[in-house]
Amino acid sequence: MLKVAPILAFTDNYIWAISNPDTKEVWIVDPGDAQPVLDKLAATGETLAGILITHHHPDHTGGIAKLLEHKNVPVIGPTNEKIASITQRVTEGDSIEAAGHSFKVLEIPGHTLDHIAFVYEDAEAPAVFCGDTLFAGGCGRLFEGTAEQMHESLNKLAGLASATMVYCAHEYTLSNLHFAREVSGDNQQIKDRLSKTVTKRRHKRPTVPSPLFIEVDTNPFLRCDSDEIKNAVEAQSDQRYSSTVEVFGALRAWKDNYVEP
């Protein structure tokens, strides 16, 4: 089982720390800022062992250089030359070792073209580190990829074991669920999840990771094949859509312009 802890960065980023209790070593996922990581290492007495990168955006890579000044460690990430500090570039189907565990690499373009995820396929406690592709209650914006790419990537993630814990990189859950309620106002599962999320955030508790089965049930971007989502999107846009990808694209555009109440 993984030992994972969140490290808060900026206003809403989560840098994930995967620890190996036997060696007191830690691997860091998407360090946009080095200082919170260095503070954690100093507080816990752990040693930096490596860095995992899901995509090239600065809020996921900006702390790499300073961490490498602290200790020269492997940096594993996508095949994107923009991230010059990567020492091992990986693609779909590759496996890597980190913190005493094996992870499988998935390519999940859409938010960016280089986006990858790291999947821990444990029978009892599976996990996925998915950066900005799948969020709790939502998904990332289409900065580089197409709606078709993102939809396919989300389906790939949704096809993982239902007990998989989703370690995304931002605390966007409350806003995402407000939008989900706007789309599916009568959905009691979404109302219940939103209520629990409000309580967690009131007490400043993280809302991630989240179980994949909850995302499949309540995340509108994983439910674009449902009549509930299709009817809501068509009513909002006053258009008709013939494919699930078109529904997804219209839903993503709706969310891009959504103003939280």
N, C-alpha and C positions, 0 to 999 in steps of 0.2 A: 504493500500500500504506500502511496506517495505521502510524503510530509511536505505540505505546501503552505506558504504564508503570503499574504498580500503585503506589498510595500506601497504606501500611498505616494503619489507624485503629482505635481502640478495641481490642478483643481479637481480632476476626476479620473486620473490614470491609475491603473493597478499594474505595478511591476510584480511578477510572481517569482518567489524564491522557493526552489525545490531543494530540500535539504537531504543529506545522507547522514542520519544520526550516528552511524558506525564510524564515519571518518570526520565528522564535523565540517564537511565540505558542502558548498551550496552552489547550485546553478541558477542563474538569473535569466528570466524571460522578459524580453523587450524593455531594456533599461533606457527609457527616455531621458532620465536624469540620474547621474551617478551618486550624488550626495546622499539621498535617502538609502541607497544600497550600502554605501560605506558606513552610514550611521547604524544600519542593522547589523552589519558584520562586526562593528565595534561593540555593539550591545550584546550580541550572542556569542562572540568569540569564534564564529565560524570562519572558514577560509573560502575565498572565491575559487571555484573550480572550472567554471565555464559560463558561456552566454549563449542563449538561444534567441534567434530573431525571426519574427513572423513576416515582416515587410519593412519597406524602406522609410516610412514616414519618420520625421525627426523626433516626435514624441515617443517613438519606440527604439530609436537608435542613438539619440543625442548624448547618452551617457557612456557609450562604448569606449571612446578614447580615454576618458579619465579613469575608467575602471581598468583599462589595460596598462595605464601608468601605475596604478596600484599593484596590479599583478598581471603578468602576461599569461593569458589563458586562451583555450580554444574558443572561437566564435563561430557558431553554426547557424546558417541561414540560407535564404533563397539565392538563386543564380541571378543576382542583380549587381552589376558593377558599381552602382551608386553606393553600395555599402562596401567600401574598400577594405574594411577591417575584417571581413569574414575570412576565416581560415579553412572552412569546410563548407562547400556549397552543395546543397541537397535538393533532390527532386522527388516527385511522387514515387512511392515504393521503397525509398531508402529507409534504412533503420539506423538510429544513432543511440549511443549510450550516454546517459547523464544521471548523475546522483545515484548510481547503482541500479538504474532501471533502463529498460529498452523502450524507445519511442519510434513509432512509424510516422513517416512524413506523408502528408496529403497536400496536393496543390489545390488551392481554393481561391482562384482569381475572381475579381469583381470589384472589391473595394480598391485594390491595386492589382496590377497584372502579375506581380511577383509573389503574391501572398501565399504563404504555406501555413499548415497547422502541424502540431506535434501531438500524436495520439498515443496514449498509454492504454494498452489493451489488456488490462488486468481483469480476470473473471469476476472478482468480487468488488473492485473499486476502480472502474475504468475512468479515464479523464482525457480531455482534449484542451490544448492551449491554442486558441483560435484567433488571437489578436482582435482585429476589427471587422471580421467577417460576420460572425454570429454573436449578437449581444443577448443578454437576458431581456426577453420581450421584444427584441428588434434585430436589426442588421445594420451593417455599415453602409455609408453612402457609396455611390458609384463614381469614384473619382477618376478611374482609368478604364475599368472594364465595362461590359455591357450587362443589360438586365438578364440576358440569356446565360452569360457566364456566372453571374452571381446566383441566379436561381439554381443552376446546376451545382454550384459549390455548396449552397445551403442544403440541397437534397443529399449531397454526399455526406455532410455532417449529420443530417437527420437520420441517415442510414446506419450510424454507429449504434452500439449497444444502448438500449434505452436508459440504463442506469448511469451512463457516462456523465461525469460532472463537467460542466462547460466553464472553463476559465477564460473569460473574455477580458479585454484590457481597459474597460471604462465603466464607471458607475453611471450608466444611463438608464437604469431600470425603471425608475419612477416616471421619467418622461416617456419612455417607450410604452409603459403600461397605460398611461393616460391616453396615448394615441390608440393603443389596442382597444381600450374601452370606447373611444370615439368610433372606431370601425365596427366593433361588435358590442354595442351597448347592452344587449340583453344576455350576454354570455356570463353566467354566474361564476365560472372558473376564473375568468379574467377579473371580475369584481373582487373575488376573494383574494386573488394574488395581489391585486393592487392594494387592498386593505392591509395585508401583511407587510407589503413593501413600504407603505407609508409609516407603519409602526417601526420597522427597522431603521428607516432613514431618520425618523424623529429621534432615535437613540444613537444615530450616527454609526449604525452597524452596516457592514458591507452586505449587499444583496447578491453577490456572486462569490463562489461559483453557484450555478443553478443546475439541477438535474435535467438531462436532455428530454426525458419524458414530459416534464412540465413545459418545456419549450414547444414540443410537438403539439401539446394540447392548447397552449395559450398564446404563442407567438404568431401574430398574423402573417409574418413573412414565411412561415413554415406551413401555412394553411391556405395557400392561394388556390389549391384545387377544390376547396370547399365552396358550396353555394353561399354560405354566410359571407365569406370574404368577397367573392365575385359579385354578389348582389350589392354589397356596400360600396365597392369600388365603382361599379357601373352607375349607381345612384349618385355618387359624389361627382363623377366626371361627366355624367349624362352621355356616356358612350357605351357601346357593346364590345365585348372582347371575346375572341374565338379560341384563345389559348391561355394556358396557365401562365406562360411567360409574359404575355401581354397584361394579364391581371397583376402579376408581380411588378412589372414596370410601372403600371399606373399607381399601385399601392406605394411603391418607393417614391414616386413623384409627389404623391399626396403627403407622405411623411416629410419630404424635403421642405414643404411649405407650411407644415403644421405649426401652429402657435399654441404652446401648452397653456391651459387655463390657469 
